[in-house]
Amino acid sequence: MRRRRSKAKRHAKVLEIIRARPIETQEELAICLEQEGFEVTQATVSRDIKELGITKAPTGSGKYRYFAPQERSFEDFDRRMKRLFQDSVVSIDYSENLLVVRTLTGNAHAVAAVIDKAGIPEIVGTIAGDDTILIVVKPKSAVISVMERFARLRAQPGE
């Protein structure tokens, strides 16, 4: 468990560093991390950059620097998920540990993607077709609570 905390702290520090000043190379980032008390190798920095979704882009002065991915707040994501459910989901039903979500034609993949991104721990996975999503829930006893959560997302204001 200690390793995960230090990795999370290092990731937070990497994001803090690249937001605070222009970092052009992995070596430069490694030096900054070492100055902050983190022991890192070039391979660790490279892995962190990939895991955090950090990109390198031109600054306009002929140089390149690292940029953090655009972050959306939880409220923005929740609002987007609610809007997508209200606009796209037609029905929700279940059997045993499976949920079946029916959407307007062509919308199942988008709805499944936000479900996956929501990180609901009871959801093992989703499979999307054109207008139908199959959701595997574990444990079986969680199916109703997940279905109710989705029903709340579908509810129009005032319902």
C-alpha positions as CSV (number, residue, x, y, z in Angstrom):
1,M,0.0,0.0,0.0
2,R,2.9,2.4,0.7
3,R,4.0,2.2,-2.9
4,R,0.7,3.3,-4.2
5,R,0.6,6.3,-2.0
6,S,4.1,7.4,-3.1
7,K,3.1,6.9,-6.7
8,A,-0.1,9.0,-6.2
9,K,2.0,11.7,-4.5
10,R,4.6,11.6,-7.3
11,H,1.8,11.9,-9.9
12,A,0.3,14.9,-8.1
13,K,3.7,16.5,-7.9
14,V,4.4,15.9,-11.7
15,L,1.1,17.6,-12.5
16,E,1.9,20.5,-10.1
17,I,5.4,20.9,-11.6
18,I,4.3,21.0,-15.3
19,R,1.4,23.4,-14.5
20,A,3.7,25.7,-12.6
21,R,6.5,26.1,-15.2
22,P,7.5,25.0,-18.7
23,I,9.1,21.6,-18.6
24,E,10.7,20.6,-22.0
25,T,12.3,17.2,-21.3
26,Q,11.9,14.1,-19.2
27,E,15.3,14.8,-17.7
28,E,14.2,18.3,-16.6
29,L,11.1,16.8,-15.0
30,A,13.2,14.1,-13.2
31,I,15.5,16.8,-11.8
32,C,12.5,18.8,-10.5
33,L,11.1,15.7,-8.9
34,E,14.4,14.9,-7.3
35,Q,14.5,18.4,-5.9
36,E,11.1,17.7,-4.4
37,G,12.4,14.5,-2.7
38,F,11.3,11.9,-5.2
39,E,13.8,9.3,-6.3
40,V,13.0,8.6,-10.0
41,T,14.6,7.1,-13.1
42,Q,14.0,8.2,-16.6
43,A,11.8,5.1,-17.1
44,T,9.6,6.1,-14.1
45,V,9.2,9.6,-15.5
46,S,8.3,8.2,-18.9
47,R,5.7,5.9,-17.4
48,D,4.2,8.7,-15.3
49,I,3.9,10.9,-18.3
50,K,2.0,8.1,-20.2
51,E,-0.2,7.1,-17.2
52,L,-1.2,10.8,-16.6
53,G,-2.0,11.5,-20.2
54,I,0.5,14.3,-20.4
55,T,1.3,15.6,-23.9
56,K,4.1,17.6,-25.4
57,A,3.1,20.5,-27.6
58,P,4.7,23.5,-29.2
59,T,4.8,26.7,-27.1
60,G,4.8,29.1,-30.1
61,S,8.5,30.1,-29.7
62,G,9.9,27.0,-31.5
63,K,10.2,25.0,-28.3
64,Y,8.1,22.2,-26.9
65,R,6.8,21.7,-23.4
66,Y,4.7,19.2,-21.4
67,F,1.0,20.0,-20.8
68,A,-1.4,18.3,-18.4
69,P,-4.6,16.8,-19.9
70,Q,-7.6,19.1,-19.7
71,E,-9.4,18.2,-16.5
72,R,-13.1,18.2,-16.0
73,S,-14.5,18.5,-12.6
74,F,-16.7,15.7,-11.2
75,E,-19.7,18.0,-11.5
76,D,-19.0,18.5,-15.2
77,F,-18.8,14.8,-15.8
78,D,-21.9,14.1,-13.7
79,R,-23.8,16.8,-15.7
80,R,-22.6,15.3,-19.0
81,M,-23.6,11.8,-18.0
82,K,-27.0,13.0,-16.8
83,R,-27.6,14.9,-20.1
84,L,-26.5,11.9,-22.2
85,F,-28.9,9.6,-20.2
86,Q,-31.8,12.0,-20.6
87,D,-31.2,12.5,-24.3
88,S,-30.3,8.9,-25.3
89,V,-31.6,6.2,-23.0
90,V,-34.9,4.8,-23.9
91,S,-35.3,2.0,-21.3
92,I,-33.4,0.1,-18.5
93,D,-34.2,-3.5,-17.5
94,Y,-32.4,-6.3,-15.7
95,S,-32.1,-10.1,-15.3
96,E,-30.0,-11.7,-12.6
97,N,-26.7,-9.8,-12.7
98,L,-27.2,-8.2,-16.1
99,L,-28.6,-4.8,-17.0
100,V,-29.8,-4.0,-20.4
101,V,-29.9,-0.4,-21.4
102,R,-31.7,0.5,-24.7
103,T,-30.8,3.8,-26.4
104,L,-31.7,5.8,-29.4
105,T,-30.1,4.2,-32.5
106,G,-26.4,5.0,-32.7
107,N,-26.1,6.2,-29.1
108,A,-25.2,3.0,-27.2
109,H,-21.4,3.4,-27.6
110,A,-21.4,6.9,-26.2
111,V,-23.6,5.9,-23.2
112,A,-21.4,2.8,-22.6
113,A,-18.3,5.0,-22.7
114,V,-19.6,7.3,-19.9
115,I,-20.7,4.4,-17.9
116,D,-17.2,2.9,-18.1
117,K,-15.6,6.2,-17.3
118,A,-17.8,6.7,-14.3
119,G,-15.9,3.9,-12.5
120,I,-18.9,2.4,-10.8
121,P,-17.3,-0.4,-8.7
122,E,-20.2,-2.8,-9.1
123,I,-20.0,-2.7,-12.9
124,V,-17.6,-5.4,-14.2
125,G,-18.0,-4.3,-17.8
126,T,-20.2,-3.1,-20.7
127,I,-20.8,-4.3,-24.2
128,A,-22.4,-1.9,-26.6
129,G,-24.2,-2.5,-29.9
130,D,-25.9,0.2,-31.9
131,D,-28.9,0.8,-29.6
132,T,-28.3,-1.7,-26.7
133,I,-25.8,-2.0,-23.9
134,L,-25.3,-5.1,-21.8
135,I,-23.9,-4.3,-18.4
136,V,-22.4,-7.0,-16.1
137,V,-22.9,-6.2,-12.4
138,K,-21.2,-7.9,-9.5
139,P,-22.5,-8.8,-7.0
140,K,-26.0,-9.7,-8.2
141,S,-27.5,-7.9,-5.2
142,A,-26.2,-4.6,-6.6
143,V,-28.2,-4.7,-9.8
144,I,-31.2,-2.9,-8.4
145,S,-29.1,0.0,-6.9
146,V,-27.2,0.4,-10.2
147,M,-30.5,0.4,-12.1
148,E,-31.9,3.0,-9.7
149,R,-28.8,5.2,-10.2
150,F,-29.3,5.1,-14.0
151,A,-33.1,5.8,-13.6
152,R,-32.2,8.9,-11.5
153,L,-29.9,10.0,-14.3
154,R,-32.7,9.6,-16.8
155,A,-35.2,11.6,-14.7
156,Q,-36.1,15.0,-16.1
157,P,-36.0,17.9,-13.7
158,G,-39.3,18.0,-11.8
159,E,-40.0,14.3,-12.1
